[in-house]
Amino acid sequence: MSADRTRKEPADLTWRKSGHSGTSGGECVEVAAAPEAVHVRDSRDRRGPVLHFPADGWAAFVSYTAKP
């Protein structure tokens, strides 16, 4: 994982807001998948830092969090 304010993001990323993000403010995240990484950012601070995860690391995280 990395968070880098100087790293240039690919221009063609398609960001998706989490379905668990509410409409009344608070914590909201957006994710964008690319071949080399999954990018995660705060939807309320789109110019702020972006976390970058290797695709296999993101898949493991999602699998772990989806367990009942």
PDB file of N, CA, C, O and CB in Angstrom:
ATOM      1  N   MET A   1       0.849  -1.168   0.000  1.00  0.00           N
ATOM      2  CA  MET A   1       0.000   0.000   0.000  1.00  0.00           C
ATOM      3  C   MET A   1       0.892   1.228   0.000  1.00  0.00           C
ATOM      4  O   MET A   1       1.970   1.234   0.595  1.00  0.00           O
ATOM      5  CB  MET A   1      -0.964   0.000   1.215  1.00  0.00           C
ATOM      6  N   SER A   2       0.422   2.272  -0.680  1.00  0.00           N
ATOM      7  CA  SER A   2       1.142   3.536  -0.627  1.00  0.00           C
ATOM      8  C   SER A   2       0.156   4.688  -0.737  1.00  0.00           C
ATOM      9  O   SER A   2      -0.916   4.554  -1.328  1.00  0.00           O
ATOM     10  CB  SER A   2       2.200   3.615  -1.747  1.00  0.00           C
ATOM     11  N   ALA A   3       0.530   5.806  -0.167  1.00  0.00           N
ATOM     12  CA  ALA A   3      -0.229   7.048  -0.324  1.00  0.00           C
ATOM     13  C   ALA A   3       0.772   8.091  -0.757  1.00  0.00           C
ATOM     14  O   ALA A   3       1.711   8.398  -0.023  1.00  0.00           O
ATOM     15  CB  ALA A   3      -0.983   7.472   1.006  1.00  0.00           C
ATOM     16  N   ASP A   4       0.582   8.637  -1.941  1.00  0.00           N
ATOM     17  CA  ASP A   4       1.569   9.545  -2.501  1.00  0.00           C
ATOM     18  C   ASP A   4       0.873  10.718  -3.163  1.00  0.00           C
ATOM     19  O   ASP A   4       0.168  10.537  -4.155  1.00  0.00           O
ATOM     20  CB  ASP A   4       2.473   8.818  -3.503  1.00  0.00           C
ATOM     21  N   ARG A   5       1.056  11.906  -2.637  1.00  0.00           N
ATOM     22  CA  ARG A   5       0.417  13.095  -3.203  1.00  0.00           C
ATOM     23  C   ARG A   5       1.065  13.508  -4.526  1.00  0.00           C
ATOM     24  O   ARG A   5       0.445  14.234  -5.303  1.00  0.00           O
ATOM     25  CB  ARG A   5       0.485  14.254  -2.207  1.00  0.00           C
ATOM     26  N   THR A   6       2.283  13.069  -4.798  1.00  0.00           N
ATOM     27  CA  THR A   6       2.964  13.494  -6.013  1.00  0.00           C
ATOM     28  C   THR A   6       2.745  12.516  -7.164  1.00  0.00           C
ATOM     29  O   THR A   6       3.021  12.854  -8.316  1.00  0.00           O
ATOM     30  CB  THR A   6       4.447  13.652  -5.746  1.00  0.00           C
ATOM     31  N   ARG A   7       2.270  11.348  -6.884  1.00  0.00           N
ATOM     32  CA  ARG A   7       2.064  10.340  -7.925  1.00  0.00           C
ATOM     33  C   ARG A   7       0.901  10.761  -8.816  1.00  0.00           C
ATOM     34  O   ARG A   7      -0.174  11.109  -8.326  1.00  0.00           O
ATOM     35  CB  ARG A   7       1.797   8.943  -7.301  1.00  0.00           C
ATOM     36  N   LYS A   8       1.120  10.727 -10.112  1.00  0.00           N
ATOM     37  CA  LYS A   8       0.092  11.111 -11.080  1.00  0.00           C
ATOM     38  C   LYS A   8      -0.827   9.910 -11.306  1.00  0.00           C
ATOM     39  O   LYS A   8      -0.367   8.813 -11.624  1.00  0.00           O
ATOM     40  CB  LYS A   8       0.733  11.595 -12.433  1.00  0.00           C
ATOM     41  N   GLU A   9      -2.136  10.133 -11.135  1.00  0.00           N
ATOM     42  CA  GLU A   9      -3.119   9.072 -11.347  1.00  0.00           C
ATOM     43  C   GLU A   9      -3.433   8.945 -12.831  1.00  0.00           C
ATOM     44  O   GLU A   9      -3.440   9.950 -13.542  1.00  0.00           O
ATOM     45  CB  GLU A   9      -4.410   9.350 -10.545  1.00  0.00           C
ATOM     46  N   PRO A  10      -3.692   7.741 -13.314  1.00  0.00           N
ATOM     47  CA  PRO A  10      -4.128   7.595 -14.700  1.00  0.00           C
ATOM     48  C   PRO A  10      -5.399   8.414 -14.937  1.00  0.00           C
ATOM     49  O   PRO A  10      -6.310   8.410 -14.109  1.00  0.00           O
ATOM     50  CB  PRO A  10      -4.370   6.101 -15.044  1.00  0.00           C
ATOM     51  N   ALA A  11      -5.453   9.102 -16.051  1.00  0.00           N
ATOM     52  CA  ALA A  11      -6.584   9.987 -16.340  1.00  0.00           C
ATOM     53  C   ALA A  11      -7.871   9.221 -16.603  1.00  0.00           C
ATOM     54  O   ALA A  11      -8.958   9.776 -16.443  1.00  0.00           O
ATOM     55  CB  ALA A  11      -6.266  10.861 -17.530  1.00  0.00           C
ATOM     56  N   ASP A  12      -7.772   7.979 -16.997  1.00  0.00           N
ATOM     57  CA  ASP A  12      -8.957   7.230 -17.394  1.00  0.00           C
ATOM     58  C   ASP A  12      -9.537   6.356 -16.277  1.00  0.00           C
ATOM     59  O   ASP A  12     -10.266   5.405 -16.558  1.00  0.00           O
ATOM     60  CB  ASP A  12      -8.627   6.370 -18.575  1.00  0.00           C
ATOM     61  N   LEU A  13      -9.228   6.662 -15.033  1.00  0.00           N
ATOM     62  CA  LEU A  13      -9.798   5.885 -13.928  1.00  0.00           C
ATOM     63  C   LEU A  13     -11.293   6.168 -13.808  1.00  0.00           C
ATOM     64  O   LEU A  13     -11.737   7.306 -13.958  1.00  0.00           O
ATOM     65  CB  LEU A  13      -9.079   6.214 -12.594  1.00  0.00           C
ATOM     66  N   THR A  14     -12.051   5.127 -13.540  1.00  0.00           N
ATOM     67  CA  THR A  14     -13.483   5.270 -13.276  1.00  0.00           C
ATOM     68  C   THR A  14     -13.691   5.042 -11.788  1.00  0.00           C
ATOM     69  O   THR A  14     -13.531   3.926 -11.292  1.00  0.00           O
ATOM     70  CB  THR A  14     -14.343   4.264 -14.138  1.00  0.00           C
ATOM     71  N   TRP A  15     -14.046   6.096 -11.085  1.00  0.00           N
ATOM     72  CA  TRP A  15     -14.223   6.032  -9.635  1.00  0.00           C
ATOM     73  C   TRP A  15     -15.642   5.610  -9.308  1.00  0.00           C
ATOM     74  O   TRP A  15     -16.598   6.070  -9.932  1.00  0.00           O
ATOM     75  CB  TRP A  15     -13.899   7.389  -8.978  1.00  0.00           C
ATOM     76  N   ARG A  16     -15.773   4.724  -8.314  1.00  0.00           N
ATOM     77  CA  ARG A  16     -17.085   4.267  -7.840  1.00  0.00           C
ATOM     78  C   ARG A  16     -17.165   4.521  -6.342  1.00  0.00           C
ATOM     79  O   ARG A  16     -16.255   4.166  -5.593  1.00  0.00           O
ATOM     80  CB  ARG A  16     -17.318   2.746  -8.165  1.00  0.00           C
ATOM     81  N   LYS A  17     -18.249   5.131  -5.917  1.00  0.00           N
ATOM     82  CA  LYS A  17     -18.459   5.401  -4.493  1.00  0.00           C
ATOM     83  C   LYS A  17     -18.965   4.140  -3.813  1.00  0.00           C
ATOM     84  O   LYS A  17     -19.772   3.404  -4.380  1.00  0.00           O
ATOM     85  CB  LYS A  17     -19.458   6.572  -4.286  1.00  0.00           C
ATOM     86  N   SER A  18     -18.505   3.899  -2.632  1.00  0.00           N
ATOM     87  CA  SER A  18     -18.922   2.731  -1.867  1.00  0.00           C
ATOM     88  C   SER A  18     -20.429   2.728  -1.648  1.00  0.00           C
ATOM     89  O   SER A  18     -21.019   3.763  -1.338  1.00  0.00           O
ATOM     90  CB  SER A  18     -18.197   2.688  -0.526  1.00  0.00           C
ATOM     91  N   GLY A  19     -21.042   1.578  -1.810  1.00  0.00           N
ATOM     92  CA  GLY A  19     -22.465   1.433  -1.546  1.00  0.00           C
ATOM     93  C   GLY A  19     -22.791   1.565  -0.069  1.00  0.00           C
ATOM     94  O   GLY A  19     -23.958   1.697   0.299  1.00  0.00           O
ATOM     95  N   HIS A  20     -21.778   1.533   0.778  1.00  0.00           N
ATOM     96  CA  HIS A  20     -21.985   1.671   2.220  1.00  0.00           C
ATOM     97  C   HIS A  20     -21.827   3.118   2.678  1.00  0.00           C
ATOM     98  O   HIS A  20     -22.015   3.421   3.856  1.00  0.00           O
ATOM     99  CB  HIS A  20     -21.007   0.779   2.980  1.00  0.00           C
ATOM    100  N   SER A  21     -21.485   4.007   1.755  1.00  0.00           N
ATOM    101  CA  SER A  21     -21.366   5.420   2.093  1.00  0.00           C
ATOM    102  C   SER A  21     -22.753   6.027   2.179  1.00  0.00           C
ATOM    103  O   SER A  21     -23.595   5.801   1.310  1.00  0.00           O
ATOM    104  CB  SER A  21     -20.500   6.172   1.055  1.00  0.00           C
ATOM    105  N   GLY A  22     -22.981   6.784   3.210  1.00  0.00           N
ATOM    106  CA  GLY A  22     -24.295   7.394   3.403  1.00  0.00           C
ATOM    107  C   GLY A  22     -24.423   8.723   2.675  1.00  0.00           C
ATOM    108  O   GLY A  22     -23.447   9.234   2.126  1.00  0.00           O
ATOM    109  N   THR A  23     -25.612   9.273   2.673  1.00  0.00           N
ATOM    110  CA  THR A  23     -25.851  10.557   2.030  1.00  0.00           C
ATOM    111  C   THR A  23     -25.832  11.709   3.037  1.00  0.00           C
ATOM    112  O   THR A  23     -25.955  12.871   2.648  1.00  0.00           O
ATOM    113  CB  THR A  23     -27.183  10.531   1.294  1.00  0.00           C
ATOM    114  N   SER A  24     -25.682  11.402   4.318  1.00  0.00           N
ATOM    115  CA  SER A  24     -25.723  12.453   5.338  1.00  0.00           C
ATOM    116  C   SER A  24     -24.330  12.873   5.802  1.00  0.00           C
ATOM    117  O   SER A  24     -24.175  13.354   6.924  1.00  0.00           O
ATOM    118  CB  SER A  24     -26.533  11.984   6.529  1.00  0.00           C
ATOM    119  N   GLY A  25     -23.321  12.698   4.958  1.00  0.00           N
ATOM    120  CA  GLY A  25     -21.966  13.089   5.333  1.00  0.00           C
ATOM    121  C   GLY A  25     -21.238  11.958   6.022  1.00  0.00           C
ATOM    122  O   GLY A  25     -21.693  10.814   6.007  1.00  0.00           O
ATOM    123  N   GLY A  26     -20.134  12.271   6.612  1.00  0.00           N
ATOM    124  CA  GLY A  26     -19.344  11.252   7.289  1.00  0.00           C
ATOM    125  C   GLY A  26     -18.306  10.640   6.374  1.00  0.00           C
ATOM    126  O   GLY A  26     -17.870  11.264   5.407  1.00  0.00           O
ATOM    127  N   GLU A  27     -17.914   9.424   6.682  1.00  0.00           N
ATOM    128  CA  GLU A  27     -16.853   8.756   5.944  1.00  0.00           C
ATOM    129  C   GLU A  27     -17.383   8.168   4.642  1.00  0.00           C
ATOM    130  O   GLU A  27     -18.307   7.354   4.655  1.00  0.00           O
ATOM    131  CB  GLU A  27     -16.219   7.662   6.798  1.00  0.00           C
ATOM    132  N   CYS A  28     -16.807   8.573   3.532  1.00  0.00           N
ATOM    133  CA  CYS A  28     -17.184   8.070   2.216  1.00  0.00           C
ATOM    134  C   CYS A  28     -15.912   7.761   1.445  1.00  0.00           C
ATOM    135  O   CYS A  28     -14.980   8.565   1.429  1.00  0.00           O
ATOM    136  CB  CYS A  28     -18.076   9.096   1.444  1.00  0.00           C
ATOM    137  N   VAL A  29     -15.871   6.621   0.818  1.00  0.00           N
ATOM    138  CA  VAL A  29     -14.706   6.269   0.014  1.00  0.00           C
ATOM    139  C   VAL A  29     -15.126   5.966  -1.411  1.00  0.00           C
ATOM    140  O   VAL A  29     -16.264   5.582  -1.682  1.00  0.00           O
ATOM    141  CB  VAL A  29     -13.968   5.069   0.620  1.00  0.00           C
ATOM    142  N   GLU A  30     -14.167   6.150  -2.319  1.00  0.00           N
ATOM    143  CA  GLU A  30     -14.345   5.790  -3.715  1.00  0.00           C
ATOM    144  C   GLU A  30     -13.186   4.889  -4.103  1.00  0.00           C
ATOM    145  O   GLU A  30     -12.074   5.046  -3.601  1.00  0.00           O
ATOM    146  CB  GLU A  30     -14.421   7.054  -4.634  1.00  0.00           C
ATOM    147  N   VAL A  31     -13.446   3.951  -4.992  1.00  0.00           N
ATOM    148  CA  VAL A  31     -12.409   3.057  -5.491  1.00  0.00           C
ATOM    149  C   VAL A  31     -12.388   3.093  -7.011  1.00  0.00           C
ATOM    150  O   VAL A  31     -13.411   3.305  -7.662  1.00  0.00           O
ATOM    151  CB  VAL A  31     -12.633   1.617  -4.985  1.00  0.00           C
ATOM    152  N   ALA A  32     -11.200   2.881  -7.558  1.00  0.00           N
ATOM    153  CA  ALA A  32     -11.025   2.787  -8.998  1.00  0.00           C
ATOM    154  C   ALA A  32     -10.042   1.658  -9.263  1.00  0.00           C
ATOM    155  O   ALA A  32      -8.933   1.653  -8.730  1.00  0.00           O
ATOM    156  CB  ALA A  32     -10.525   4.142  -9.612  1.00  0.00           C
ATOM    157  N   ALA A  33     -10.448   0.713 -10.077  1.00  0.00           N
ATOM    158  CA  ALA A  33      -9.588  -0.430 -10.405  1.00  0.00           C
ATOM    159  C   ALA A  33      -8.812  -0.137 -11.686  1.00  0.00           C
ATOM    160  O   ALA A  33      -9.368   0.376 -12.657  1.00  0.00           O
ATOM    161  CB  ALA A  33     -10.428  -1.730 -10.561  1.00  0.00           C
ATOM    162  N   ALA A  34      -7.544  -0.465 -11.676  1.00  0.00           N
ATOM    163  CA  ALA A  34      -6.672  -0.367 -12.843  1.00  0.00           C
ATOM    164  C   ALA A  34      -5.878  -1.672 -12.910  1.00  0.00           C
ATOM    165  O   ALA A  34      -5.799  -2.388 -11.912  1.00  0.00           O
ATOM    166  CB  ALA A  34      -5.715   0.901 -12.762  1.00  0.00           C
ATOM    167  N   PRO A  35      -5.297  -1.993 -14.045  1.00  0.00           N
ATOM    168  CA  PRO A  35      -4.565  -3.256 -14.150  1.00  0.00           C
ATOM    169  C   PRO A  35      -3.460  -3.430 -13.107  1.00  0.00           C
ATOM    170  O   PRO A  35      -3.233  -4.541 -12.628  1.00  0.00           O
ATOM    171  CB  PRO A  35      -3.967  -3.367 -15.514  1.00  0.00           C
ATOM    172  N   GLU A  36      -2.775  -2.345 -12.752  1.00  0.00           N
ATOM    173  CA  GLU A  36      -1.642  -2.471 -11.843  1.00  0.00           C
ATOM    174  C   GLU A  36      -1.986  -2.282 -10.371  1.00  0.00           C
ATOM    175  O   GLU A  36      -1.201  -2.659  -9.501  1.00  0.00           O
ATOM    176  CB  GLU A  36      -0.604  -1.490 -12.223  1.00  0.00           C
ATOM    177  N   ALA A  37      -3.154  -1.700 -10.079  1.00  0.00           N
ATOM    178  CA  ALA A  37      -3.490  -1.418  -8.678  1.00  0.00           C
ATOM    179  C   ALA A  37      -4.955  -1.043  -8.538  1.00  0.00           C
ATOM    180  O   ALA A  37      -5.645  -0.747  -9.513  1.00  0.00           O
ATOM    181  CB  ALA A  37      -2.607  -0.292  -8.126  1.00  0.00           C
ATOM    182  N   VAL A  38      -5.407  -1.066  -7.284  1.00  0.00           N
ATOM    183  CA  VAL A  38      -6.723  -0.530  -6.933  1.00  0.00           C
ATOM    184  C   VAL A  38      -6.456   0.752  -6.161  1.00  0.00           C
ATOM    185  O   VAL A  38      -5.662   0.765  -5.221  1.00  0.00           O
ATOM    186  CB  VAL A  38      -7.594  -1.565  -6.085  1.00  0.00           C
ATOM    187  N   HIS A  39      -7.116   1.822  -6.556  1.00  0.00           N
ATOM    188  CA  HIS A  39      -6.910   3.138  -5.964  1.00  0.00           C
ATOM    189  C   HIS A  39      -8.106   3.460  -5.069  1.00  0.00           C
ATOM    190  O   HIS A  39      -9.251   3.193  -5.436  1.00  0.00           O
ATOM    191  CB  HIS A  39      -6.721   4.232  -7.067  1.00  0.00           C
ATOM    192  N   VAL A  40      -7.837   4.034  -3.895  1.00  0.00           N
ATOM    193  CA  VAL A  40      -8.886   4.357  -2.928  1.00  0.00           C
ATOM    194  C   VAL A  40      -8.669   5.798  -2.465  1.00  0.00           C
ATOM    195  O   VAL A  40      -7.552   6.197  -2.137  1.00  0.00           O
ATOM    196  CB  VAL A  40      -8.873   3.357  -1.706  1.00  0.00           C
ATOM    197  N   ARG A  41      -9.763   6.575  -2.446  1.00  0.00           N
ATOM    198  CA  ARG A  41      -9.672   7.970  -2.001  1.00  0.00           C
ATOM    199  C   ARG A  41     -10.909   8.350  -1.201  1.00  0.00           C
ATOM    200  O   ARG A  41     -11.926   7.657  -1.220  1.00  0.00           O
ATOM    201  CB  ARG A  41      -9.503   8.920  -3.208  1.00  0.00           C
ATOM    202  N   ASP A  42     -10.795   9.457  -0.507  1.00  0.00           N
ATOM    203  CA  ASP A  42     -11.900  10.044   0.239  1.00  0.00           C
ATOM    204  C   ASP A  42     -12.781  10.788  -0.762  1.00  0.00           C
ATOM    205  O   ASP A  42     -12.301  11.684  -1.457  1.00  0.00           O
ATOM    206  CB  ASP A  42     -11.385  11.003   1.382  1.00  0.00           C
ATOM    207  N   SER A  43     -14.052  10.431  -0.843  1.00  0.00           N
ATOM    208  CA  SER A  43     -14.928  11.059  -1.831  1.00  0.00           C
ATOM    209  C   SER A  43     -15.188  12.538  -1.528  1.00  0.00           C
ATOM    210  O   SER A  43     -15.627  13.282  -2.405  1.00  0.00           O
ATOM    211  CB  SER A  43     -16.247  10.312  -1.897  1.00  0.00           C
ATOM    212  N   ARG A  44     -14.923  12.957  -0.310  1.00  0.00           N
ATOM    213  CA  ARG A  44     -15.137  14.366   0.049  1.00  0.00           C
ATOM    214  C   ARG A  44     -13.870  15.198  -0.132  1.00  0.00           C
ATOM    215  O   ARG A  44     -13.902  16.419   0.019  1.00  0.00           O
ATOM    216  CB  ARG A  44     -15.621  14.475   1.494  1.00  0.00           C
ATOM    217  N   ASP A  45     -12.746  14.535  -0.458  1.00  0.00           N
ATOM    218  CA  ASP A  45     -11.471  15.217  -0.678  1.00  0.00           C
ATOM    219  C   ASP A  45     -10.804  14.591  -1.902  1.00  0.00           C
ATOM    220  O   ASP A  45      -9.761  13.948  -1.787  1.00  0.00           O
ATOM    221  CB  ASP A  45     -10.540  15.119   0.590  1.00  0.00           C
ATOM    222  N   ARG A  46     -11.402  14.780  -3.051  1.00  0.00           N
ATOM    223  CA  ARG A  46     -10.950  14.116  -4.276  1.00  0.00           C
ATOM    224  C   ARG A  46      -9.568  14.559  -4.733  1.00  0.00           C
ATOM    225  O   ARG A  46      -8.934  13.861  -5.525  1.00  0.00           O
ATOM    226  CB  ARG A  46     -11.934  14.366  -5.377  1.00  0.00           C
ATOM    227  N   ARG A  47      -9.096  15.684  -4.261  1.00  0.00           N
ATOM    228  CA  ARG A  47      -7.741  16.133  -4.611  1.00  0.00           C
ATOM    229  C   ARG A  47      -6.722  15.725  -3.543  1.00  0.00           C
ATOM    230  O   ARG A  47      -5.534  16.024  -3.657  1.00  0.00           O
ATOM    231  CB  ARG A  47      -7.718  17.659  -4.799  1.00  0.00           C
ATOM    232  N   GLY A  48      -7.199  15.050  -2.523  1.00  0.00           N
ATOM    233  CA  GLY A  48      -6.318  14.619  -1.439  1.00  0.00           C
ATOM    234  C   GLY A  48      -5.555  13.367  -1.796  1.00  0.00           C
ATOM    235  O   GLY A  48      -5.543  12.954  -2.956  1.00  0.00           O
ATOM    236  N   PRO A  49      -4.914  12.755  -0.810  1.00  0.00           N
ATOM    237  CA  PRO A  49      -4.105  11.572  -1.072  1.00  0.00           C
ATOM    238  C   PRO A  49      -4.952  10.395  -1.546  1.00  0.00           C
ATOM    239  O   PRO A  49      -6.140  10.287  -1.243  1.00  0.00           O
ATOM    240  CB  PRO A  49      -3.335  11.183   0.173  1.00  0.00           C
ATOM    241  N   VAL A  50      -4.300   9.530  -2.292  1.00  0.00           N
ATOM    242  CA  VAL A  50      -4.930   8.311  -2.804  1.00  0.00           C
ATOM    243  C   VAL A  50      -4.094   7.130  -2.337  1.00  0.00           C
ATOM    244  O   VAL A  50      -2.870   7.141  -2.464  1.00  0.00           O
ATOM    245  CB  VAL A  50      -5.056   8.334  -4.376  1.00  0.00           C
ATOM    246  N   LEU A  51      -4.750   6.118  -1.800  1.00  0.00           N
ATOM    247  CA  LEU A  51      -4.065   4.882  -1.421  1.00  0.00           C
ATOM    248  C   LEU A  51      -4.052   3.961  -2.634  1.00  0.00           C
ATOM    249  O   LEU A  51      -5.026   3.893  -3.384  1.00  0.00           O
ATOM    250  CB  LEU A  51      -4.758   4.192  -0.192  1.00  0.00           C
ATOM    251  N   HIS A  52      -2.935   3.247  -2.821  1.00  0.00           N
ATOM    252  CA  HIS A  52      -2.779   2.327  -3.943  1.00  0.00           C
ATOM    253  C   HIS A  52      -2.495   0.937  -3.385  1.00  0.00           C
ATOM    254  O   HIS A  52      -1.557   0.755  -2.609  1.00  0.00           O
ATOM    255  CB  HIS A  52      -1.637   2.793  -4.908  1.00  0.00           C
ATOM    256  N   PHE A  53      -3.302  -0.040  -3.780  1.00  0.00           N
ATOM    257  CA  PHE A  53      -3.141  -1.409  -3.314  1.00  0.00           C
ATOM    258  C   PHE A  53      -2.885  -2.328  -4.498  1.00  0.00           C
ATOM    259  O   PHE A  53      -3.502  -2.155  -5.549  1.00  0.00           O
ATOM    260  CB  PHE A  53      -4.382  -1.871  -2.527  1.00  0.00           C
ATOM    261  N   PRO A  54      -1.987  -3.305  -4.353  1.00  0.00           N
ATOM    262  CA  PRO A  54      -1.871  -4.319  -5.398  1.00  0.00           C
ATOM    263  C   PRO A  54      -3.212  -5.044  -5.516  1.00  0.00           C
ATOM    264  O   PRO A  54      -3.909  -5.224  -4.518  1.00  0.00           O
ATOM    265  CB  PRO A  54      -0.709  -5.329  -5.087  1.00  0.00           C
ATOM    266  N   ALA A  55      -3.572  -5.457  -6.718  1.00  0.00           N
ATOM    267  CA  ALA A  55      -4.880  -6.084  -6.942  1.00  0.00           C
ATOM    268  C   ALA A  55      -5.094  -7.301  -6.040  1.00  0.00           C
ATOM    269  O   ALA A  55      -6.189  -7.479  -5.505  1.00  0.00           O
ATOM    270  CB  ALA A  55      -5.018  -6.499  -8.405  1.00  0.00           C
ATOM    271  N   ASP A  56      -4.075  -8.137  -5.862  1.00  0.00           N
ATOM    272  CA  ASP A  56      -4.253  -9.321  -5.015  1.00  0.00           C
ATOM    273  C   ASP A  56      -4.427  -8.951  -3.548  1.00  0.00           C
ATOM    274  O   ASP A  56      -5.155  -9.631  -2.825  1.00  0.00           O
ATOM    275  CB  ASP A  56      -3.066 -10.258  -5.168  1.00  0.00           C
ATOM    276  N   GLY A  57      -3.775  -7.888  -3.099  1.00  0.00           N
ATOM    277  CA  GLY A  57      -3.949  -7.417  -1.721  1.00  0.00           C
ATOM    278  C   GLY A  57      -5.348  -6.869  -1.494  1.00  0.00           C
ATOM    279  O   GLY A  57      -5.942  -7.102  -0.441  1.00  0.00           O
ATOM    280  N   TRP A  58      -5.880  -6.145  -2.468  1.00  0.00           N
ATOM    281  CA  TRP A  58      -7.237  -5.614  -2.365  1.00  0.00           C
ATOM    282  C   TRP A  58      -8.246  -6.756  -2.345  1.00  0.00           C
ATOM    283  O   TRP A  58      -9.195  -6.735  -1.561  1.00  0.00           O
ATOM    284  CB  TRP A  58      -7.537  -4.651  -3.531  1.00  0.00           C
ATOM    285  N   ALA A  59      -8.043  -7.755  -3.204  1.00  0.00           N
ATOM    286  CA  ALA A  59      -8.952  -8.910  -3.251  1.00  0.00           C
ATOM    287  C   ALA A  59      -8.968  -9.634  -1.908  1.00  0.00           C
ATOM    288  O   ALA A  59     -10.028 -10.053  -1.443  1.00  0.00           O
ATOM    289  CB  ALA A  59      -8.537  -9.887  -4.376  1.00  0.00           C
ATOM    290  N   ALA A  60      -7.805  -9.783  -1.285  1.00  0.00           N
ATOM    291  CA  ALA A  60      -7.738 -10.433   0.027  1.00  0.00           C
ATOM    292  C   ALA A  60      -8.472  -9.595   1.082  1.00  0.00           C
ATOM    293  O   ALA A  60      -9.175 -10.148   1.927  1.00  0.00           O
ATOM    294  CB  ALA A  60      -6.263 -10.653   0.446  1.00  0.00           C
ATOM    295  N   PHE A  61      -8.316  -8.291   1.038  1.00  0.00           N
ATOM    296  CA  PHE A  61      -9.000  -7.406   1.976  1.00  0.00           C
ATOM    297  C   PHE A  61     -10.515  -7.512   1.823  1.00  0.00           C
ATOM    298  O   PHE A  61     -11.235  -7.674   2.809  1.00  0.00           O
ATOM    299  CB  PHE A  61      -8.549  -5.957   1.769  1.00  0.00           C
ATOM    300  N   VAL A  62     -10.991  -7.421   0.590  1.00  0.00           N
ATOM    301  CA  VAL A  62     -12.440  -7.504   0.344  1.00  0.00           C
ATOM    302  C   VAL A  62     -12.981  -8.863   0.774  1.00  0.00           C
ATOM    303  O   VAL A  62     -14.052  -8.941   1.375  1.00  0.00           O
ATOM    304  CB  VAL A  62     -12.754  -7.257  -1.150  1.00  0.00           C
ATOM    305  N   SER A  63     -12.254  -9.927   0.473  1.00  0.00           N
ATOM    306  CA  SER A  63     -12.676 -11.265   0.869  1.00  0.00           C
ATOM    307  C   SER A  63     -12.785 -11.363   2.400  1.00  0.00           C
ATOM    308  O   SER A  63     -13.745 -11.928   2.925  1.00  0.00           O
ATOM    309  CB  SER A  63     -11.687 -12.324   0.327  1.00  0.00           C
ATOM    310  N   TYR A  64     -11.800 -10.812   3.101  1.00  0.00           N
ATOM    311  CA  TYR A  64     -11.804 -10.852   4.562  1.00  0.00           C
ATOM    312  C   TYR A  64     -12.964 -10.058   5.144  1.00  0.00           C
ATOM    313  O   TYR A  64     -13.617 -10.515   6.082  1.00  0.00           O
ATOM    314  CB  TYR A  64     -10.490 -10.318   5.107  1.00  0.00           C
ATOM    315  N   THR A  65     -13.227  -8.883   4.604  1.00  0.00           N
ATOM    316  CA  THR A  65     -14.277  -8.031   5.154  1.00  0.00           C
ATOM    317  C   THR A  65     -15.676  -8.519   4.786  1.00  0.00           C
ATOM    318  O   THR A  65     -16.652  -8.133   5.429  1.00  0.00           O
ATOM    319  CB  THR A  65     -14.091  -6.609   4.673  1.00  0.00           C
ATOM    320  N   ALA A  66     -15.785  -9.351   3.773  1.00  0.00           N
ATOM    321  CA  ALA A  66     -17.099  -9.855   3.350  1.00  0.00           C
ATOM    322  C   ALA A  66     -17.541 -11.073   4.154  1.00  0.00           C
ATOM    323  O   ALA A  66     -18.676 -11.528   4.014  1.00  0.00           O
ATOM    324  CB  ALA A  66     -17.070 -10.208   1.872  1.00  0.00           C
ATOM    325  N   LYS A  67     -16.666 -11.597   4.984  1.00  0.00           N
ATOM    326  CA  LYS A  67     -17.023 -12.772   5.794  1.00  0.00           C
ATOM    327  C   LYS A  67     -18.043 -12.378   6.856  1.00  0.00           C
ATOM    328  O   LYS A  67     -17.953 -11.298   7.440  1.00  0.00           O
ATOM    329  CB  LYS A  67     -15.761 -13.393   6.459  1.00  0.00           C
ATOM    330  N   PRO A  68     -19.016 -13.260   7.105  1.00  0.00           N
ATOM    331  CA  PRO A  68     -20.055 -12.948   8.117  1.00  0.00           C
ATOM    332  C   PRO A  68     -19.496 -12.911   9.532  1.00  0.00           C
ATOM    333  O   PRO A  68     -20.238 -12.664  10.483  1.00  0.00           O
ATOM    334  CB  PRO A  68     -21.183 -13.977   8.050  1.00  0.00           C
TER     335      PRO A  68
END
